[in-house]
Amino acid sequence: MKSYLMLGVAIVAEVIATSSLKASDGFTRLIPSIFVVLGYATAFYLLMQVMKTVPVGIAYAIWCGAGIVLVTLVASVLYKQVPDLAAWIGIALIIAGVAVIQLFSATGAH
């Protein structure tokens, strides 16, 4: 369970970093640029730790799926980049895919 908590923190760090990329304006703004560098460094360090106990495919599926959903939500709020219906359907399919892996695959079970 500790690994999944670390994965959650890694996802949040990655979402902060990715969301800060736009605000960094090509690394011309200092504070958002610091968030990008620190966020990705934290995210990748924690992801490496998680992969010591969670299969790579599972960890990466959760990382990507959650990251896509959260970055989309953050971009909707911060940057007013609201997805259309097709995008939301795609995001729902991503969530469903990660859920199927976690709930029904022997690979995802712990």
LUMSEMI-862049 format. One record per residue (C-alpha): residue in one letter; x, y, z. Coordinates in Angstrom, 1 decimal. Layout:
N
<r><res>A</res><u>X</u><v>Y</v><w>Z</w></r>
...
REM end
This chain:
110
<r><res>M</res><u>0.0</u><v>0.0</v><w>0.0</w></r>
<r><res>K</res><u>3.0</u><v>2.3</v><w>0.7</w></r>
<r><res>S</res><u>3.9</u><v>2.0</v><w>-3.0</w></r>
<r><res>Y</res><u>0.5</u><v>3.2</v><w>-4.1</w></r>
<r><res>L</res><u>0.7</u><v>6.2</v><w>-1.8</w></r>
<r><res>M</res><u>4.0</u><v>7.1</v><w>-3.3</w></r>
<r><res>L</res><u>2.5</u><v>6.6</v><w>-6.7</w></r>
<r><res>G</res><u>-0.2</u><v>9.1</v><w>-5.8</w></r>
<r><res>V</res><u>2.3</u><v>11.7</v><w>-4.6</w></r>
<r><res>A</res><u>4.3</u><v>11.1</v><w>-7.8</w></r>
<r><res>I</res><u>1.2</u><v>11.7</v><w>-9.9</w></r>
<r><res>V</res><u>0.4</u><v>14.9</v><w>-8.1</w></r>
<r><res>A</res><u>4.0</u><v>16.1</v><w>-8.5</w></r>
<r><res>E</res><u>3.8</u><v>15.3</v><w>-12.3</w></r>
<r><res>V</res><u>0.5</u><v>17.1</v><w>-12.6</w></r>
<r><res>I</res><u>1.9</u><v>20.2</v><w>-10.9</w></r>
<r><res>A</res><u>5.0</u><v>20.1</v><w>-13.2</w></r>
<r><res>T</res><u>3.0</u><v>19.5</v><w>-16.4</w></r>
<r><res>S</res><u>0.5</u><v>22.2</v><w>-15.5</w></r>
<r><res>S</res><u>3.4</u><v>24.6</v><w>-14.7</w></r>
<r><res>L</res><u>4.9</u><v>24.1</v><w>-18.2</w></r>
<r><res>K</res><u>2.4</u><v>26.5</v><w>-19.8</w></r>
<r><res>A</res><u>2.9</u><v>29.0</v><w>-17.0</w></r>
<r><res>S</res><u>6.7</u><v>28.9</v><w>-17.4</w></r>
<r><res>D</res><u>6.3</u><v>30.4</v><w>-20.8</w></r>
<r><res>G</res><u>9.3</u><v>28.4</v><w>-22.3</w></r>
<r><res>F</res><u>11.2</u><v>28.6</v><w>-19.0</w></r>
<r><res>T</res><u>11.2</u><v>32.4</v><w>-19.2</w></r>
<r><res>R</res><u>9.3</u><v>32.8</v><w>-15.9</w></r>
<r><res>L</res><u>11.3</u><v>31.7</v><w>-12.8</w></r>
<r><res>I</res><u>8.7</u><v>30.4</v><w>-10.3</w></r>
<r><res>P</res><u>6.7</u><v>28.2</v><w>-12.7</w></r>
<r><res>S</res><u>10.0</u><v>26.9</v><w>-14.1</w></r>
<r><res>I</res><u>11.1</u><v>25.9</v><w>-10.6</w></r>
<r><res>F</res><u>7.8</u><v>24.0</v><w>-10.2</w></r>
<r><res>V</res><u>8.4</u><v>22.2</v><w>-13.5</w></r>
<r><res>V</res><u>11.9</u><v>21.1</v><w>-12.5</w></r>
<r><res>L</res><u>11.1</u><v>20.2</v><w>-8.9</w></r>
<r><res>G</res><u>7.8</u><v>18.5</v><w>-9.9</w></r>
<r><res>Y</res><u>9.3</u><v>16.3</v><w>-12.5</w></r>
<r><res>A</res><u>12.4</u><v>15.4</v><w>-10.3</w></r>
<r><res>T</res><u>10.1</u><v>14.4</v><w>-7.5</w></r>
<r><res>A</res><u>7.7</u><v>12.6</v><w>-9.7</w></r>
<r><res>F</res><u>10.4</u><v>10.5</v><w>-11.4</w></r>
<r><res>Y</res><u>12.2</u><v>9.7</v><w>-8.2</w></r>
<r><res>L</res><u>9.0</u><v>8.5</v><w>-6.6</w></r>
<r><res>L</res><u>8.0</u><v>6.5</v><w>-9.7</w></r>
<r><res>M</res><u>11.4</u><v>4.8</v><w>-9.6</w></r>
<r><res>Q</res><u>10.7</u><v>3.8</v><w>-6.0</w></r>
<r><res>V</res><u>7.2</u><v>2.5</v><w>-6.8</w></r>
<r><res>M</res><u>8.6</u><v>0.3</v><w>-9.6</w></r>
<r><res>K</res><u>10.6</u><v>-1.6</v><w>-7.1</w></r>
<r><res>T</res><u>7.4</u><v>-3.3</v><w>-5.9</w></r>
<r><res>V</res><u>4.7</u><v>-2.5</v><w>-8.5</w></r>
<r><res>P</res><u>5.0</u><v>-4.0</v><w>-12.0</w></r>
<r><res>V</res><u>6.2</u><v>-1.4</v><w>-14.5</w></r>
<r><res>G</res><u>3.1</u><v>-1.7</v><w>-16.8</w></r>
<r><res>I</res><u>0.7</u><v>-1.3</v><w>-13.9</w></r>
<r><res>A</res><u>2.5</u><v>1.6</v><w>-12.3</w></r>
<r><res>Y</res><u>2.8</u><v>3.4</v><w>-15.7</w></r>
<r><res>A</res><u>-0.9</u><v>2.7</v><w>-16.6</w></r>
<r><res>I</res><u>-2.0</u><v>4.3</v><w>-13.3</w></r>
<r><res>W</res><u>0.5</u><v>7.1</v><w>-13.7</w></r>
<r><res>C</res><u>-0.6</u><v>8.0</v><w>-17.2</w></r>
<r><res>G</res><u>-4.3</u><v>7.5</v><w>-16.7</w></r>
<r><res>A</res><u>-4.5</u><v>9.6</v><w>-13.5</w></r>
<r><res>G</res><u>-2.1</u><v>12.2</v><w>-14.9</w></r>
<r><res>I</res><u>-4.2</u><v>12.6</v><w>-18.1</w></r>
<r><res>V</res><u>-7.4</u><v>13.1</v><w>-16.1</w></r>
<r><res>L</res><u>-5.9</u><v>15.4</v><w>-13.5</w></r>
<r><res>V</res><u>-4.0</u><v>17.6</v><w>-16.0</w></r>
<r><res>T</res><u>-7.2</u><v>17.9</v><w>-18.1</w></r>
<r><res>L</res><u>-9.1</u><v>19.0</v><w>-15.0</w></r>
<r><res>V</res><u>-6.4</u><v>21.5</v><w>-14.0</w></r>
<r><res>A</res><u>-6.2</u><v>22.9</v><w>-17.5</w></r>
<r><res>S</res><u>-9.9</u><v>23.3</v><w>-17.5</w></r>
<r><res>V</res><u>-9.8</u><v>25.4</v><w>-14.4</w></r>
<r><res>L</res><u>-6.5</u><v>27.3</v><w>-14.8</w></r>
<r><res>Y</res><u>-6.3</u><v>27.8</v><w>-18.5</w></r>
<r><res>K</res><u>-10.0</u><v>27.5</v><w>-19.5</w></r>
<r><res>Q</res><u>-9.2</u><v>24.6</v><w>-21.8</w></r>
<r><res>V</res><u>-12.4</u><v>22.7</v><w>-21.5</w></r>
<r><res>P</res><u>-12.5</u><v>19.4</v><w>-23.3</w></r>
<r><res>D</res><u>-15.4</u><v>18.6</v><w>-25.6</w></r>
<r><res>L</res><u>-17.6</u><v>15.5</v><w>-25.4</w></r>
<r><res>A</res><u>-15.3</u><v>13.3</v><w>-27.5</w></r>
<r><res>A</res><u>-12.4</u><v>14.2</v><w>-25.2</w></r>
<r><res>W</res><u>-14.4</u><v>13.3</v><w>-22.1</w></r>
<r><res>I</res><u>-15.4</u><v>10.0</v><w>-23.6</w></r>
<r><res>G</res><u>-11.8</u><v>9.3</v><w>-24.3</w></r>
<r><res>I</res><u>-10.8</u><v>10.2</v><w>-20.8</w></r>
<r><res>A</res><u>-13.6</u><v>7.9</v><w>-19.5</w></r>
<r><res>L</res><u>-12.2</u><v>5.1</v><w>-21.5</w></r>
<r><res>I</res><u>-8.7</u><v>5.7</v><w>-20.1</w></r>
<r><res>I</res><u>-10.1</u><v>5.5</v><w>-16.6</w></r>
<r><res>A</res><u>-12.0</u><v>2.4</v><w>-17.4</w></r>
<r><res>G</res><u>-8.9</u><v>0.8</v><w>-18.8</w></r>
<r><res>V</res><u>-6.9</u><v>1.5</v><w>-15.7</w></r>
<r><res>A</res><u>-9.8</u><v>0.2</v><w>-13.5</w></r>
<r><res>V</res><u>-10.0</u><v>-3.0</v><w>-15.5</w></r>
<r><res>I</res><u>-6.3</u><v>-3.6</v><w>-15.1</w></r>
<r><res>Q</res><u>-6.5</u><v>-3.0</v><w>-11.3</w></r>
<r><res>L</res><u>-9.7</u><v>-4.9</v><w>-10.7</w></r>
<r><res>F</res><u>-9.6</u><v>-7.8</v><w>-13.0</w></r>
<r><res>S</res><u>-6.0</u><v>-8.5</v><w>-14.2</w></r>
<r><res>A</res><u>-3.8</u><v>-10.8</v><w>-12.2</w></r>
<r><res>T</res><u>-1.0</u><v>-8.5</v><w>-13.1</w></r>
<r><res>G</res><u>-2.6</u><v>-5.6</v><w>-11.3</w></r>
<r><res>A</res><u>-3.6</u><v>-7.5</v><w>-8.2</w></r>
<r><res>H</res><u>-1.6</u><v>-7.1</v><w>-5.0</w></r>
REM end
